[in-house]
Amino acid sequence: MKHTKVKDLLNSAKPVDDVLVKGWVRTFRNNQFIALNDGSTINNIQCVVDFENTPAETLKRITTGAAVAVKGNLTESKGAGQKYEVQVTSLEILGDSDPEKFPMQPKKHSLEFLRENAHLRVRTNVFGAVMRVRSVLSFAIHQYFQEKGFVYVNTPIITGSDAEGAGEMFQVTSLPLNNAPLNEEGKIDYKQDFFGKETNLTVSGQLEGETFAMALGQIYTFGPTFRAENSNTSRHLAEFWMVEPEVAFNDLDANMDLAEDFIQYVIKYTMERCKDDLAFLDQRLTDEEKTKPTAERSEMSLLEKLQFVLENNFKRVSYTEAIDILKNSKPNKNKKFNYIIEEWGADLQSEHERFLVEKHFKCPVILFDYPANIKAFYMRLNEDNKTVRAMDILFPGIGEIVGGSQREERLDVLQQKIAELGIDEKELWWYLDTRRFGTAVHSGFGLGFERLVLFVTGMTNIRDVIPFPRTPQNAEF
Amino acid sequence: MKHTKVKDLLNSAKPVDDVLVKGWVRTFRNNQFIALNDGSTINNIQCVVDFENTPAETLKRITTGAAVAVKGNLTESKGAGQKYEVQVTSLEILGDSDPEKFPMQPKKHSLEFLRENAHLRVRTNVFGAVMRVRSVLSFAIHQYFQEKGFVYVNTPIITGSDAEGAGEMFQVTSLPLNNAPLNEEGKIDYKQDFFGKETNLTVSGQLEGETFAMALGQIYTFGPTFRAENSNTSRHLAEFWMVEPEVAFNDLDANMDLAEDFIQYVIKYTMERCKDDLAFLDQRLTDEEKTKPTAERSEMSLLEKLQFVLENNFKRVSYTEAIDILKNSKPNKNKKFNYIIEEWGADLQSEHERFLVEKHFKCPVILFDYPANIKAFYMRLNEDNKTVRAMDILFPGIGEIVGGSQREERLDVLQQKIAELGIDEKELWWYLDTRRFGTAVHSGFGLGFERLVLFVTGMTNIRDVIPFPRTPQNAEF
């Protein structure tokens, strides 16, 4: 007999006799009411046990976390808050769950405790909802690009190229640590390593992605990227997923249009398909906000924030304008910023970005045309010779969610920049080939997927929106 | 002015004046006919240059590989093989391509040569087609599972767990090679490494995936996996993408049903959406087959092979039946196999799998119920106490494309198996928790994505179906 998913039972058009449902007990009340969940939805189905005709031995084994198979009739429920319930005709315990030992008891656990039990936390309402939303968001990303004719490209994870300079990299090796062979110069002989050269985990698929965009026109990557940075913050992971579209013939304006349209699409798609999960997460955030002092509470609920992003254009502000705003801002004048903005050219810190987004504009902001010397070598130099066609999208509560640019398409300008930075041109021979043969204006951006999940779920720590977070001193599971 | 994609021009319902198209020159004939491609389709649009009114200096720069922007009128073409062409009214060279230097000349290049130019090979018909098909296949995989309510799970890439034993692993470290700190015992002090322990690149997300399936019911992974094996074959990569669904309450039969339905769905989806690319690859394979001796040629064309998989059930054969067939087969009796099958218990080699699939059954085969001692520890032991509920799907020309099993759900049996193998139970505490708390029958499988792409595209070397292949001594780009 085939079992039916809880979601399908709850959405049934009419009562049905003889259904089979399998799942895990969330709670068992009055020796009679099982709240059963199978992960298909955040909602449980109530299964009403005929306790007078069920052996006491069986009733004792209906504990939180136990796996059970329930046969019965789906009937309209007399109880509040649910349309249907299952009147149980037979019940089988598939797997016990010792209530003395099962860590996920039906009570509020701290997020820290749940992180230590990342293999079980997904059995809670919060993490079930977060992981379903994450999955739908992922699919929305694929659907958006595929509908528009973008080609999904799997750029390499292990890379021999160290040119992007986006941050510290993890080394990948098959050589024995502290016993690696040496070459004639007394240095480590990477020729004897698996790939015959020094290799690392990628920090970005952009450079490889560009080579594909210059053939296929529109491409996107969506895969894991890595930073070996000792950042123990609620916004950083050592391993995270990144989305990187790259489009031939797009300039910076088209790049901003794409990023904005893309973000609005995936949020809208997810709001339509994750109503129950998002309603739950909305309530969760509202409850959490109530524990804060009034002044620190958010003006909008989670769903209001999402709706706001859909209905409002992102404010586009040049770096130069932003510096003016910040220089004249109260926290700058009153020296409340840790880094006082003195003059044009300053790198913006998280506190400045948050001021612009959360206090000044109160909406998502796209900053563009940054000083060349605080941005990456591959960004298109403007005619002013001091700014580059870079853009960052800043979100309330999240900070930078997207970083992108129009790319420097001129071979000579790019070569000069590379030389100035002391990068060996030979390392980038293949990247430069895109400028040697049929170069053209092109642009792209990177979106940190977990930061998007943070925004959409209203969670506040990035470790809570990825199944098994990797952070300094933590690679459990 | 917005430019139109080549694909949209070729599919236009009627002629259109004043179109703008941007792309790369594939060929330029008679100083007049540009075959222009922008990656949106394998087909080029012919752009007819008014060479009498175009400066000679410009005509000279219309070379293979050059990026151009063409304005003109889309008209019905008088030439054969194309419905429309563009009568050029103005042409701008965006990026030159020196014909003396551009490696991708309009002639047949060897696949080896193209591999060395992986950043440019995607500008050829073959690799453009392969990469578009790969992208659509990827999306089909997501769509299949999402439609069925599976949750996409990103299991970790960097892992501290070395328990699966699927093969040699790459080490990930931030410690300086040959200068790593030692602990009091004189061993490398991994507490000082980034994650505070020894870490590797994942060989499979299965174990983590199981923990999620036992909460969310149905999950799938789709991400990169790694093997540090020195296998220089046309079927192995050091870095490849794997799809791993895992379903609570599924037994081995349901697992086989899922795998078969899944493969048929994604092939059908791709055939419907990649008609032009697959027609091209079909012709390519047919041409290649013609260079072989008649006896070695495939009986079916690429499209016929794909259609065959859609229309025929996979043949399900137990390992025990397969051994009987092999023992009594001609190549076994005539000692043509490198490994002669003597008795039950023998591990099957690629030559045996190919015989079963290509000579005996002539269709995809699912082998199941393998001897326990040649399979992984987590597979469900059958009541005979000597076989496990494992299954492999074998494809013609590809060999193993799927490996899966029903998982051992009984804590005590699993613990005993782990002890026998000398694995430290503490390493797997979290995995065993799934059996401690609410265990249930569950099953899953892994599909090597590049092998599927090989099958669907008719390519014969796995290095030709991934953008930038990683193999022993090769991590270029």
Interface residues (C-beta under 8 A of the other chain):
Chain A: H3 K5 K7 K22 G23 W24 V25 D38 G39 S40 G65 A66 A67 L94 G95 D96 S97 D98 K101 F102 M104 A118 H119 L120 V122 R123 G128 M131 R132 R134 S135 V136 S138 F139 H142 Q143 Q146 G149 F150 V151 Y152 V153 N154 T155 P156 I157 I158 T159 G160 S161 E168 F170 Q171 V172 T173 S174 L175 L177 N178 N179 A180 L182 I188 F194 F195 G196 K197 T199 L201 E208 T211 F212 M214 A215 L216 G217 Q218 G223 P224 F226 A228 N230 A238 E239 W241 A248 F249 E409 W430 Y431 D433 T434 R435 R436 F437 G438 T439 A440 V441 I466 P467 F468 R470 P472 Q473 N474 A475 E476 F477
Chain B: H3 K5 K7 K22 G23 W24 V25 D38 G39 S40 G65 A66 A67 L94 G95 D96 S97 D98 K101 F102 M104 A118 H119 L120 V122 R123 G128 M131 R132 R134 S135 V136 S138 F139 H142 Q143 Q146 G149 F150 V151 Y152 V153 N154 T155 P156 I157 I158 T159 G160 S161 E168 F170 Q171 V172 T173 S174 L175 L177 N178 N179 A180 L182 I188 F194 F195 G196 K197 T199 L201 E208 T211 F212 M214 A215 L216 G217 Q218 G223 P224 F226 A228 N230 A238 E239 W241 A248 F249 E409 W430 Y431 D433 T434 R435 R436 F437 G438 T439 A440 V441 I466 P467 F468 R470 P472 Q473 N474 A475 E476 F477
